[in-house]
Amino acid sequence: MALNFADSSNFTPNMRWMASTSSWQRSGENGPEVITWSEAVFDLERIKTGWLKFEPGIAPEFQWDPSLQKAAPKPTDGGEWKRGFAIKAFGESLDGLREWATNSKGAVIGLDKLHDLYLDGRGTNPAKLPVVKFEGAKPLKLGQGHTSVPIFTISKWVDRPAEMSDGGSNASASEFG
């Protein structure tokens, strides 16, 4: 095959916060799988924020911010674009490297609080990434509806795992040093 269509090594499997059940899913060979995880390294250094659009049966669309300090303009194509993020996480219970991309309000609130913890600790942990603990969820009423906000803490700081470097693989997920 001259066009290398069979090589999917650049694809990062995903993980998803299910606000309605306060649970997590990851992509698997046979479709979504419910998972339980307690710790994972989150790449908050390389988080992307922007406008995200998720529609059933259609590939997600992203309009990324030029930086964390400057928001991209909201797309004007009439779609349901919402502010969101994409971040990579790595851990044994995640089955390696995963990408979490979402625009759900509860997830955005939870990740924003985690990012504040990251900013508070990165000065004393240069060139390190946080090992994030998932501590459960908090219900939240939003307008006429409800959601749940994932609760995160930082348990320690570690060197960037090789699997999270550019060109890293999803081959193994050992414990964090």
SERO-4910 file (N, C-alpha, C, O; in steps of 0.05 Angstrom, whole numbers):
BEGIN
 pado doro    nc1    nc2    nc3   cac1   cac2   cac3    cc1    cc2    cc3    oc1    oc2    oc3
  Met    A     17    -24      0      0      0      0     18     25      0     30     31     20
  Ala    A     19     38    -22     36     62    -24     26     86     -8     42    103     -1
  Leu    A      0     87     -1    -11    110     13    -12    106     43    -20    124     57
  Asn    A     -3     83     53     -2     79     82    -29     82     97    -29     92    120
  Phe    A    -50     74     85    -76     77     98    -79     58    122    -96     64    139
  Ala    A    -65     36    122    -68     17    144    -55     25    170    -62     14    191
  Asp    A    -38     45    170    -24     53    194    -40     74    209    -44     96    199
  Ser    A    -50     66    233    -67     85    249    -52     94    274    -64    101    294
  Ser    A    -25     93    273     -9    100    296    -12    129    305     -6    135    328
  Asn    A    -21    147    288    -25    175    295    -52    180    309    -57    202    318
  Phe    A    -68    160    310    -95    163    322    -92    158    352    -81    138    361
  Thr    A   -102    176    368   -103    173    397   -131    165    406   -150    180    400
  Pro    A   -134    141    418   -161    133    428   -171    154    447   -156    169    459
  Asn    A   -198    155    450   -209    176    467   -220    165    493   -223    141    498
  Met    A   -226    184    511   -240    179    536   -262    200    537   -260    221    525
  Arg    A   -283    194    552   -307    211    553   -319    212    581   -323    191    593
  Trp    A   -326    236    590   -340    240    615   -370    238    609   -380    253    592
  Met    A   -384    220    623   -412    216    620   -426    230    643   -431    218    664
  Ala    A   -434    256    639   -445    272    661   -471    260    672   -476    262    696
  Ser    A   -487    247    655   -513    237    664   -510    214    684   -527    210    701
  Thr    A   -487    200    683   -483    177    701   -458    181    719   -451    164    735
  Ser    A   -445    205    716   -420    211    731   -400    188    728   -388    178    747
  Ser    A   -396    179    703   -378    157    697   -361    164    673   -366    184    659
  Trp    A   -342    146    668   -323    150    645   -326    127    625   -333    105    633
  Gln    A   -321    133    600   -319    114    579   -293    118    564   -282    140    564
  Arg    A   -283     97    552   -261     99    534   -268     84    508   -285     66    508
  Ser    A   -256     92    486   -260     79    461   -246     52    462   -224     49    473
  Gly    A   -259     32    451   -248      5    450   -252     -8    423   -266      4    406
  Glu    A   -240    -30    418   -242    -44    393   -271    -50    385   -278    -50    362
  Asn    A   -288    -55    405   -316    -62    400   -335    -40    409   -358    -45    415
  Gly    A   -326    -15    409   -342      7    416   -336     18    444   -316      9    456
  Pro    A   -352     36    454   -346     48    480   -346     28    503   -363     10    504
  Glu    A   -328     31    522   -326     14    546   -327     32    570   -313     52    572
  Val    A   -343     24    590   -344     39    615   -318     32    631   -310      9    632
  Ile    A   -305     52    642   -280     48    657   -282     61    684   -298     80    688
  Thr    A   -266     52    702   -261     64    728   -232     70    730   -215     52    726
  Trp    A   -225     95    735   -197    102    738   -194    120    763   -212    135    770
  Ser    A   -171    118    775   -166    135    798   -143    155    794   -144    177    805
  Glu    A   -123    148    778   -100    166    773    -91    164    744    -91    142    732
  Ala    A    -84    187    733    -72    188    706    -56    214    704    -62    234    718
  Val    A    -36    213    687    -21    238    681    -37    254    661    -45    243    640
  Phe    A    -41    279    667    -56    297    649    -36    317    637    -20    329    652
  Asp    A    -36    321    611    -18    339    598    -30    367    597    -37    378    576
  Leu    A    -31    380    620    -42    407    622    -24    427    610    -33    450    604
  Glu    A      1    420    605     20    439    592     11    443    562     16    464    551
  Arg    A      0    422    550     -7    423    522    -38    423    516    -46    415    495
  Ile    A    -53    430    536    -82    431    533    -90    450    510    -77    471    506
  Lys    A   -110    443    495   -121    461    474   -149    469    482   -164    453    492
  Thr    A   -155    494    478   -182    504    483   -193    517    457   -178    524    440
  Gly    A   -219    519    456   -231    531    432   -260    525    430   -274    519    450
  Trp    A   -270    526    406   -298    521    399   -300    492    389   -285    485    371
  Leu    A   -318    477    400   -322    449    392   -351    445    385   -369    456    397
  Lys    A   -355    428    364   -382    421    356   -384    390    354   -369    378    338
  Phe    A   -402    378    369   -407    350    368   -436    346    360   -454    356    372
  Glu    A   -439    330    338   -466    323    329   -467    293    324   -448    281    315
  Pro    A   -490    281    331   -492    252    327   -487    243    298   -497    256    280
  Gly    A   -470    223    295   -466    212    268   -446    227    251   -442    220    228
  Ile    A   -435    249    262   -417    266    246   -391    269    262   -391    272    286
  Ala    A   -369    270    248   -343    274    261   -343    301    275   -354    320    265
  Pro    A   -331    302    299   -330    328    314   -314    348    298   -297    341    282
  Glu    A   -321    373    303   -306    395    291   -294    413    313   -306    416    334
  Phe    A   -271    424    307   -256    440    326   -247    466    314   -237    466    291
  Gln    A   -249    488    328   -237    513    321   -220    522    345   -231    533    364
  Trp    A   -194    516    344   -177    520    367   -169    549    371   -166    564    351
  Asp    A   -166    557    396   -157    583    403   -127    586    394   -113    566    395
  Pro    A   -119    610    386    -90    613    379    -72    610    404    -49    604    401
  Ser    A    -83    616    428    -68    612    453    -89    609    475   -113    614    471
  Leu    A    -79    601    499    -98    599    522   -107    627    531   -128    629    545
  Gln    A    -93    648    523   -101    675    531   -119    689    511   -130    709    517
  Lys    A   -121    678    487   -136    691    466   -155    671    453   -147    651    441
  Ala    A   -181    677    455   -201    659    444   -204    664    414   -203    686    404
  Ala    A   -209    642    400   -215    644    371   -244    655    368   -260    651    387
  Pro    A   -250    667    346   -277    676    342   -296    652    339   -288    632    328
  Lys    A   -320    655    349   -340    634    347   -347    629    318   -353    649    304
  Pro    A   -346    605    308   -355    599    281   -384    608    276   -400    607    294
  Thr    A   -389    618    252   -415    629    246   -430    612    225   -446    623    209
  Asp    A   -425    586    225   -438    569    205   -466    560    214   -479    544    200
  Gly    A   -476    570    237   -502    562    247   -502    537    264   -523    529    274
  Gly    A   -479    524    267   -478    500    283   -478    506    313   -475    529    321
  Glu    A   -481    485    329   -482    488    358   -453    487    370   -446    467    382
  Trp    A   -438    507    366   -411    509    376   -411    518    405   -425    536    412
  Lys    A   -395    504    421   -392    511    450   -363    511    457   -347    497    444
  Arg    A   -356    527    478   -329    527    487   -321    500    499   -338    488    513
  Gly    A   -297    491    493   -289    465    503   -259    462    503   -244    482    501
  Phe    A   -249    437    505   -221    432    507   -214    405    496   -232    388    492
  Ala    A   -188    400    491   -177    374    486   -152    371    502   -135    389    502
  Ile    A   -149    349    515   -125    344    531   -118    314    530   -136    297    527
  Lys    A    -93    308    532    -84    280    532    -80    271    561    -70    286    578
  Ala    A    -87    246    566    -83    234    592    -71    206    588    -76    193    568
  Phe    A    -55    198    607    -41    172    605    -42    158    632    -36    169    653
  Gly    A    -51    132    631    -51    116    655    -58     88    649    -70     81    628
  Glu    A    -51     70    667    -55     42    664    -85     36    662    -94     20    645
  Ser    A   -101     48    679   -130     42    679   -144     55    654   -167     48    648
  Leu    A   -130     73    640   -141     84    615   -133     66    592   -141     71    569
  Asp    A   -116     46    597   -104     29    576    -85     45    558    -85     41    534
  Gly    A    -70     62    571    -49     77    556    -57    106    552    -70    119    569
  Leu    A    -50    117    530    -54    145    523    -82    149    512    -91    134    495
  Arg    A    -96    169    522   -123    176    513   -125    206    508   -110    222    520
  Glu    A   -144    214    491   -150    242    488   -178    247    498   -197    231    492
  Trp    A   -182    268    514   -208    275    524   -214    302    512   -202    323    518
  Ala    A   -234    302    494   -243    327    481   -273    330    486   -288    311    480
  Thr    A   -281    353    496   -309    356    502   -316    386    504   -299    403    507
  Asn    A   -342    391    501   -352    418    506   -375    417    526   -391    436    528
  Ser    A   -377    395    541   -399    393    561   -393    411    585   -370    412    593
  Lys    A   -412    424    594   -408    445    615   -396    434    640   -378    446    651
  Gly    A   -406    411    650   -395    400    675   -366    393    672   -350    398    690
  Ala    A   -358    381    649   -330    374    645   -313    399    643   -291    399    653
  Val    A   -323    419    629   -308    444    626   -303    457    654   -281    466    660
  Ile    A   -323    457    671   -320    468    698   -299    452    714   -282    464    727
  Gly    A   -301    425    713   -282    409    727   -254    412    718   -235    413    734
  Leu    A   -250    413    691   -223    416    680   -212    444    686   -188    447    691
  Asp    A   -229    464    686   -220    491    693   -209    492    722   -189    505    727
  Lys    A   -223    479    740   -214    478    768   -187    463    770   -169    471    785
  Leu    A   -185    441    755   -160    426    755   -137    443    743   -115    443    753
  His    A   -143    459    723   -122    476    711   -113    497    731    -89    504    731
  Asp    A   -131    507    748   -123    526    769   -103    512    788    -83    524    796
  Leu    A   -108    487    796    -90    472    813    -62    469    799    -41    471    811
  Tyr    A    -63    463    773    -39    460    757    -23    486    757      1    486    762
  Leu    A    -36    509    753    -22    534    753    -10    540    780     12    551    782
  Asp    A    -24    533    801    -14    538    828     11    521    834     28    530    849
  Gly    A     13    497    822     36    479    829     58    478    809     79    467    816
  Arg    A     55    488    785     75    484    765    101    499    771    122    491    762
  Gly    A     99    521    785    123    537    791    143    521    808    167    525    806
  Thr    A    133    505    826    151    488    843    156    461    831    169    444    844
  Asn    A    145    456    808    148    430    794    155    435    765    141    425    747
  Pro    A    177    449    759    183    455    731    188    430    715    200    411    724
  Ala    A    179    431    690    183    410    670    169    383    679    176    362    670
  Lys    A    150    385    697    135    361    707    106    363    699     96    385    694
  Leu    A     93    341    698     64    339    693     50    328    718     62    312    733
  Pro    A     25    336    723     12    327    746      0    299    743    -10    292    721
  Val    A      1    283    764    -14    258    765    -41    267    778    -42    276    801
  Val    A    -62    263    763    -88    273    771   -105    250    783   -106    228    771
  Lys    A   -117    255    805   -135    236    817   -164    244    811   -171    267    815
  Phe    A   -180    225    803   -209    229    800   -222    222    826   -220    200    835
  Glu    A   -235    242    839   -246    239    866   -276    236    866   -288    236    888
  Gly    A   -289    233    843   -318    231    842   -330    255    827   -317    267    811
  Ala    A   -355    261    833   -369    282    818   -388    296    837   -397    286    858
  Lys    A   -394    321    829   -412    338    844   -435    345    825   -431    356    803
  Pro    A   -460    340    834   -483    349    817   -485    379    816   -478    393    836
  Leu    A   -494    389    794   -497    418    790   -522    424    774   -526    412    753
  Lys    A   -538    443    784   -561    452    769   -553    475    751   -541    495    760
  Leu    A   -559    473    725   -553    494    705   -579    502    691   -589    486    675
  Gly    A   -588    525    697   -613    534    684   -636    514    691   -641    509    714
  Gln    A   -648    503    670   -670    484    674   -660    455    676   -675    437    682
  Gly    A   -634    451    671   -623    424    671   -603    418    694   -599    435    711
  His    A   -592    395    693   -572    386    712   -549    374    698   -551    364    676
  Thr    A   -526    375    711   -502    361    701   -486    352    725   -495    356    748
  Ser    A   -464    339    720   -446    332    742   -418    342    734   -409    341    711
  Val    A   -403    351    754   -377    362    750   -356    342    762   -358    336    785
  Pro    A   -338    332    745   -317    315    756   -299    330    775   -292    353    770
  Ile    A   -291    317    797   -274    329    817   -247    317    815   -243    293    816
  Phe    A   -227    334    811   -199    325    808   -181    338    830   -186    360    839
  Thr    A   -160    323    837   -139    333    853   -113    325    840   -112    307    823
  Ile    A    -91    338    849    -64    330    839    -50    315    862    -47    326    883
  Ser    A    -43    290    857    -30    274    878      0    277    878     13    276    899
  Lys    A     12    282    855     41    286    853     48    296    825     31    298    808
  Trp    A     74    302    821     84    311    796    105    292    786    122    283    802
  Val    A    105    287    760    124    267    748    135    279    722    124    297    710
  Asp    A    158    267    714    168    273    688    148    265    666    133    246    671
  Arg    A    149    278    644    131    271    622    136    242    613    159    235    606
  Pro    A    116    225    614    119    197    605    127    197    575    118    214    559
  Ala    A    144    178    567    152    176    539    128    174    520    128    183    498
  Glu    A    107    161    530     82    157    514     68    184    508     52    185    490
  Met    A     75    205    523     62    231    519     80    250    504     73    273    499
  Ser    A    104    241    496    121    258    480    112    257    451     98    238    443
  Asp    A    120    276    435    114    275    407    125    249    395    149    243    400
  Gly    A    109    234    381    118    209    370    116    186    389    124    164    383
  Gly    A    105    191    413    102    169    433     82    149    423     65    155    406
  Ser    A     83    125    434     65    104    426     45     99    449     47    110    470
  Asn    A     25     83    443      5     75    463     11     46    473     -7     33    482
  Ala    A     36     38    471     43     10    475     40      1    504     28    -20    508
  Ser    A     50     16    523     49      6    551     41     29    569     45     53    563
  Ala    A     31     22    592     22     42    611     31     33    639     15     24    655
  Ser    A     57     37    645     67     29    671     60     50    692     51     73    685
  Glu    A     63     44    717     58     63    738     76     87    736     97     85    723
  Phe    A     69    109    748     84    134    746    105    134    768     99    128    791
  Gly    A    130    142    760    153    142    778    152    157    803    171    158    818
***
